Every structure is written in structure tokens, then in C-alpha cells.
Amino acid sequence: MATPILSNSFVIEPEETPRIETAHRRIATALPAPDYVDRLADAARVFPQVNCYQPPVIWDRASGYQVFDAAGNCWIDFSSTAVMTNTGHGHPAIRKAIAEHAQAGLFAQFSFASEVRIRLAEELLKLAPEHCDKVYFWTVGSEAIECALRLARVGGMEKNANKYRILTFTGDYHGWTLGAHQLSGDSAAKPWLATADSAIHHLPFPRQDPRSTDLTDREWSEFFDRSIEQLADQGVVADEVAGVVVETLQGWCATPLPMAYLKRLRAWADEHEVLLIFDEIQTGFGRTGKWFGHEHYGIKADLICIAKGVTSTLPLAAVLGPAEILDVLHPGEVTTTHAAHPLSCAAALANLKILRDENLTQEASRKGAIAEDALSDLQSRFPNHITQATGYGLLRAIHVQDPTTGKPSRELARDWTWAAVKHGVMLFQVNQPTVKVCPPLVIPDDAITEGIVALGDALQSILDA
């Protein structure tokens, strides 16, 4: 294999690929496309290395469920641009809404009111659970998480000066900003932080070993209780906890939390006046076959953080919740220039209408069953390399292992990602031992099955090499 740009990046020299021509994908050149290798090198030169780890394809355009480069190649998109384009790439109705709004002349508004912003808030509250009656707009998901963290702490400290502790789960990812990053991973401590937030605590994620028998409801409840007892042993008092931040499906592995565990968490949160905050940034707006992913669990979310699929295009994020929580900050205490930008609001309104008119939430559930069956067949084909496939709707992940050691393998996931791209399926690398399968909700049924079969062909090509 040619030398990659970075230790976790992909090759830059062209490699021969199988020529593919179907109704859904086309591979017509070596990859990376020879005519664009110089531009990939330019990208590595002008961008920081932290941004240079995705497959070496220069996206030229995208439409619906497909991505195209300028060299004549076409991919079935299983990335949805990092789980964002729920209604597909460049939906005509969203393009029209953006173009029409661009002619109206409102391109900035700060915290001033506008009709398009008010309308979007009203539409979001129609979708949200009944107890949510306000929308706190932001620009990106990390900001929404930061906002929820602050709201929980300020509200908690109004009740009790020591009620500022925040719980989350090992392995969750909530964003890249200061608080969100400390909520992510295995602890608040990070190599780059001189001092970590000592009031952020990580509970062990309730992940079931696929090779063992699932725990009973009682055992999952006891698992939660033991985790809380372990925190107590470290001096964390339950009544000092202000909030728990939950990634509805743990993003990198699309793994749900056990229902009995979450029900016990909800009961504990009610007992100790703790806010349950669901990170719906990947799981919202039909992606899992529900409007919001936490609906699968049948429990109340005190705050809901949204982004990505709310527009399927432009940056927009928000926290949804009751006024008593969202109003704890005083006017002007936190301001932001670009939150709910008018163009993003126009895109979001069109996006929500598409989701409703095209029944895409129901379609995600139906198509998710197709993907689940195809992934089960894939696992049967490669039982030594695939330990399980998890997820809801069209948010799925394939868990991979080294067949020799039986340990999760990031290296295999990375190599498989590149092999899949060479077989006409666009994936994004998550730097974890999983391959994510997250196509736009508009993808045709046969493109789902063709794409997953192609994933199998790609894995076989690695094993045959």
C-alpha cells in the first residue's frame, strides 16, 4: 500500500480499482482520481492535519443519496455527510427556499426577531414533546451541548449552591468545544487541558457484550445503581447532580442504551431533581425512524439538543425545553451572532416540510429494517470479522474485530472504509472499530441492499489481498 499523508489518513497515490457501473454507483478511474491528486496534496498543505483523515475524494457535487467527483465517479452515500443530510443532498425544495430567501435581503439578524425565526421555533415546538415550550437557537451542535450544560448548572445552583455536577457516559461524543469535549470520551481530563472540570463525571456505558446473554431488566437497573454507588464512593452526592447528558445512540457505534437502564435513570433523576438531557444531534428528525431518537425508550427528556438533520444542509442547532429551564439565564447574559441565521431557518422550514410530506420518518423505519436484514446477512458472511451490527432506522454501525485476537480493530475499520470507497460506497472514518452505515432517508430500497453487498465485496478484497 502507498504511504498515507498521516498515520491515520488514507493514501494519496492512485490505486487500481474495480470498474463499476450500476444504476446507483460508478467507479471509472483509479482512486484517488489521478487528475486530482495534486489538489489533494494542496488540501493537505493548506488544511491542518486534524482535518486530513477522510477518504481522499474531492467531492464535486451531491444529489439525493449520491456523491460525485469531477472525474466521473459516483458513490452511494452511506455517510449522509456525518449523519446530516436526512432529506438527501440538495433537495430541490430546500434549494428553492434558500434561493427565494436570498432574494429577500435578510442575511443577518443577531438576536432580533424575524418572521422566519419565529416560524421555525413554532414548527419545532409542534414536533417536540408537550413539555417543551421554548427554543434556544445556536449554530452548531457543540454550542447546543454547551448551552444545555450551562442551563443545567445555573438551574441546579439556584436550588442548591452545590448542585452543579454533570454526569455523562464513557465513549459518548458531544462535541469539540470546552465543556462538550470534557463530556466526551472516558473522562473530563484531556491532554491539552491544564485543569479538567472536576464536576463532570463519566458513568460506564451500559454496553452488552454481543457474545453473552443479555441482562434482565432487574440486572440493568442494578447496573445503574452500582454506577451511582461508585460515584458516591468518590464523594459525588446524588443531590449535587444537576444533569445527565445522554447520547441517544452512542454515535460512533450506533449502540442504544438498554430500556430498563434508562427507565431506572429517569426514576433516579426525578427523585433527585436532575435534568435528563438527550443529545439528539445525530438521532433527530427521522434518522432512527422516530422524530427524536429518545422516543424509542418511552421516557421524558427534560432538554433536547438538536442540529444536523434539522436543516439537512446549513448550520443550525438548538436546545428544546420548558420555559422554567430555558429562562434561567438573564437577557443578554449569553449572546451569539449567527444562531438561527435567516438562510438556515429558511432551509430548516423547507426541510421539516419535506420530512412530513415524504413521510421520511416512517420511511427511515421501513428502510432501517431492510438495512438490518442486509447487515445480518453481511455478518453471517464474515462472522470472524463482524461481531455485531447495531442501530435504529438508518443510523447503523458495523462492529469489527481482528479475527486473530478477537479484539476490536480500528485498523480493519479504517482499511474497510477505504476499500468501500473504492467499491463505490462513500463512508466516513470515525477513528473507531466501527463502520457506520447512515444513508440519506431518501435512498431507494435497492441502493441500500446494493451498498451493503458492496461493503461485503470490499471487505473480501482486503482479505484476498
N, C-alpha and C positions, 0 to 999 in steps of 0.2 A: 504494500500500500504506500502511496505517496505521503510525503511529510505534511502533516497539518500545519496550519498557521500557529495554533496554540495547542497546548496539551489537551484541551477539551473541545477543540474545534475540528472541523472537517477538512478534507483535502482541498487543495486549490488547483492542482494539476488535473486535467481532464482524464476520466477513466471511461473505458468502454462500457456501454450499457446495452441491454437487450432492446431492440427496436420494438416499440409497442404502438398499436393503432387500434383503439376501440371507440365506441361511442362516447366514452367518458374520459379517456386518458390517451396521451400521445407522448412517446419519447422518441425523438427524431435525431438526437445528437448525443455525443459523449457528454458526460457531466463531470464537473461543471461545463457548461456550454463553452466550447473553445473560443468563440468570438468575444466572450465576456469575462475571461479570466483576468485580463488586465484591470477591469473595473472592480472585480472582487479584491484584487490586490490594493487598489485605490481605497476601497472601503476599509480594509484593514489598516491602511495608512492614516485615514482621516478620522476613524471612529476609535474610541477607547477599546481595549481588548475585552472588557467586560461585555461589550455588545457584539462580539465577533464569534459566536458559538453556535449559530443556527446553520442548517444545511446551506451549502454555497450555491444558492439560486438567486438571481436578481429578478425579483417579481416585476413584471411589466404591467399587467392588469389582472383583474379577477372579476368573475361574474358568477352569481349564483353559488354553486358548490365547486367551482373550478378555479384554479390559479394558472396563469400563463406567463411564460417568459417571452422575450423578443426573438428567441431562436427557433420558435415553432413547437416548443414543448408545452404540454398541458397536463395538469395533475388533478386528480380527485383530492379535494381538500379535506383532510381529517384533522386540521388544526383549528379551523374557524378563527384564525389569527389570534391564537392563545385564548380560545373559547370566548370570542366576542361576537362574531358575525352570525347571530342566531337566525336572522331573516335572510341570510345569504350575503354575498358580496355585491355591493352596488345595486340594491333593489331599485327598480325604476321609480317606485313611489317615493322612496327616500331621496333619490337624486332630484326628483321633481320638487319635493318640499324644500330642499336646500336651495335649489336654483330660484324658486319663487321668493323665498325669504331673502335671498341675497339681493334681489331687486328692490326690496322694501326699504333697505338702508339702515336697519338697526343692527350694528355689528358689535356693540359693547353696551353694558348697562350696569356694571358693578352691582351694588345691592339695591338699585332702584327697581321698582316693579315694572313689569311689562305684561302685555296680554299673553304672549306666547309662554312666558314663565308660569304665570298663574294657571293657564290651561293645563300645562304639563303636570303641575302639582296636583291639580284636581283629578286628572286622569290616573295618576299613580295612586292616589288615595282610594279611588274606586277599586283598584286591584288589591290593595293592601288589606290585611286583617282589620276588623272593625275598630279595634282599639287604637289604631294608628290614625291620627288626625292632623299631623303636620309633616312637612318635608323639609329637610335641611340639605340644601344643594351644595355639591362640591364638584371638582373637576375630574379626579381620578380616584380609584378605589382606595389607595393608601390614605388619602385625605379623609374619606368616609370612616375608615377604621380609626384614625387619629381622633376624629370628631366623637365617635362613639366612646372611645376610651376616656376622653375629657368629660363628656356628659355624664358617664357613669361615676367618675370620681367626684366631680363637683356635686352631683346629686347625692351621692353617698355621704360626702363630708358635711352636707347640710343637715343630715340626720345624726351623724356621729363623726366627730373630728378625725377619728382613726379609721373611718370606713372608706379606704381608698385602694385596697388591694384588688388586683385583677388576675383572674385565672384564665388559662388557655390550655392548649394540648400540645404535647410533643409532636413534632412533624408537621404542624399546621404552617401555612404560609399566609400572612395577612398584609404583606406589602414591604416597601423598601424605606419608608420614612422612619424617623427615630422610634416612635412608640410602636408602630406597626411591625418594624423589623425585630424589636425586642419581644413582641408577641409571637414571632415566628421561630421555627427551629426547635431546639431542645431546651433552651434556657434564654433568659434575657441577656446573659453575658455574651458579648461578641468581641472578637479580637481587636476590632477598631475602637471599642468603647473604653474610655478611661474608667468610667464608673457606670455599671449597669443599674437599671431600675430595680431596686431591691423589693419592690412591691408588686412585681409581675412574677407569677408562679405558673409553672407548667405541670399539668396533670398528665399521667401516662395515657396515651391514646388507647381506647378500648378496641384494639385490633385483634381479630380472631385468626389464629393460625389455620390456614386452609387445610392442613393435613390432620387436624384434630377435630373432635366433635364440638359443635357449638355449645356455648354455655347456656344454661337455663336463664329465664328471666330473673329468678332469685339470685343466681350467681353473678349476673351482670350488675344487679343492684348492690350486691355485696362488694363487687369490684370497685364501684364508685365510692362506697363508704370507706373502704380501706384507703383509697387515694386521699380522701379528706382527712382521715386519721393520720396519715403520714405527714400531711401538711401541718396538722395540729402539733405533731411531734417536733416540727421545725419552728413552732411559735406562731403559726398562722391561725388566727381565731376566725371562725366562720362569720361572726357578726361584723368583722372588719373587711369582709369581701364586698366590693361594690358591684362587680360584674364578672361574667364569664363570657369570653369571646369564643365562638364555635364556628369553625369552617364546616359548612353544612355537609358537604362531602369533602374529605381531606383531598385537596386539589391535586397533588402530584400523583396520587394513587387512586383517585375517584372512589374512595372507600367510605361507605356510610357508617354512622355510629349505630350500635345496637339500640333498638327502640326502647327496651326495658331500661337500659342505662340512661338514656335521655329523659325518660319519664321520672326516674329517680332524681336526676339532676334538676329537673323542673320543680319537683316537690321540695327538694332541699333549697333551691333558690327562693321559692315562695316563703319557706319557713324563716329564712334569714334576710329577706328583703334584698335579694341580689338580682341585678338585671341580667337576663339571658339575651346575649347579643349574637345574632346569626350573621355571619359573613356570607352573603348571597351574591358576591361579586361574580363568581363563575356560574353559580347554580340558578340564578334568577331568570325570569322571563322565558319560561317554557323549556329551558335547556334539559331539565330532568323529567319532563312530562307533567310538571306542575308549574303554576305561575312562579312559585317560590319553592325552593328545594325542601325547606323545613316542613312543608305541608305533608311530606311523606311520613313524618314522625307523629303527626297529630298533636303537637304541643304548641304552646304560645311562645312567640318570640317577642321580647319586650322592645328590642330595637332591631331593625333590618338594614344592613349595609348593602347598597346596590351600586352597580357600574356596568361596564362591558355591554351585556345584552340589552340594556335599556335603550340604546341607540343603534346597536349593531354597526356603528360607524364612528361617529365623532366622540371626543371625550366628554363624559358627563357621569357624575356619581351623586349619591345622596344617602342620607340616613332617614329612614321612615320610623315614626314612633308617636307616642302620645304627647300632647302638649306639655303635660306636667314634667316630662323628661326633657323634651327639646327646648323648653323655655327656661332652663336653669341658668343659661348664660345671658348676661345683660346686653341690651342693644349696643352694638359697636365693639363689644369685647373681642370678637373674632371676626375679621373681615377677609374677603378674598376677591380678587379682581375678576377672574374668569369663570367662576362657578355658574353653572346653568347658562352658558353662553347662548345667545339667541339662536345661532345656527344649530347648536347641539339640541336645543329644545325643539326646534322645528323637525330635526331628524328623529328625535325621540317620539314625538307625537305621531309621525308617519309610521315609525317602527311599531309602536303599540297597536296601531290600526291594522297593520299587516298581520301581526301575531294573532289578532282576533279574527280578521276577515278570512285568513287562510287556515284557521284552526291549527296553528303550528304547535301549540302546547299539546293538543291531542295527537298530532302527528309525531311529535317527539316521543310520546309514549308508545305509539304503534311501531314506529321505526326503531325505537330502542329494543323492542322485542326481536325484531329482525337482526339487529346487531348482536344481541345477546346470543341468539342461536348460532350465528356465524362464528362468533368468538368461542363458543363452546366447541364447535367443530374444529376450530383452529387449535384449541388447547388439546383436543384429542389427537390431533396430528403431531403435536410437539409436546408430549407430556413431560419430557425431561427438561424442557426449557421454559415452559409456561406453568406457573404454579396456580394462577387463578386469573379471572377477568372480573372486574368489579365495576359498579356504577349504576346509575339510573338514567333512563331516557337515552339521550345522545351525549352523555358525559360518561365515558368509559375509559378504563385503563387495563392494559395487559401487564401482569407482573411477571418478570423474567428472573431466571436464576442461572448460575453456572452449573451445568449438569454434573460436573466432576465434584464440586464442593457442596452443592446444594444451597449455596448462599446467594442472596440477591445480587444481581450483576448490573451495575451501571454501564460497564463496558459493552455488554451484549446489547443493552437497550440503545446505547449510542450507535453502535455498528448497525443495528437493525433499522434505526431511524434513517441512516444514510442509504442503506440498501433499499428501503421502501421508497425513498425519493427517486432512486434510480429505476424503480419499477412503476413509477407514475402515481405514487400516493404521497401527498405532502403531509409530513408530520413536523412537529416542533419538539426540539430536545428539551427535556425537563431536568436533566442532570440528576436523575434518579433511576432506580432499577425498574422503570415502567415505560411503556409506550402508550401514549394517550390517543384515544380514538374519539374525536369530537367534531364530526362534520356539521356544517350548517343544517338547520332544521328543514330546509327546502330540498335536501338531497333526494334524488329518486331512489326507490327501493333497490333497484338492481345495481345502482352505483355503490350502495352500502355493501352488498354481498361481494361485488366485484373487487372493491377496495380491500376487503378483509381477506379474500382469497389471494389477492396480490401481496398482502402482508406475509402470507404463508410462503409464497414463492420467493419473496425477498429473504425471509429467514432461511429457507432452504439453500439459497445461493450462498449465504455465509457458511453454512455447514458443509457445502460442497467445495468451497474454495481451498 
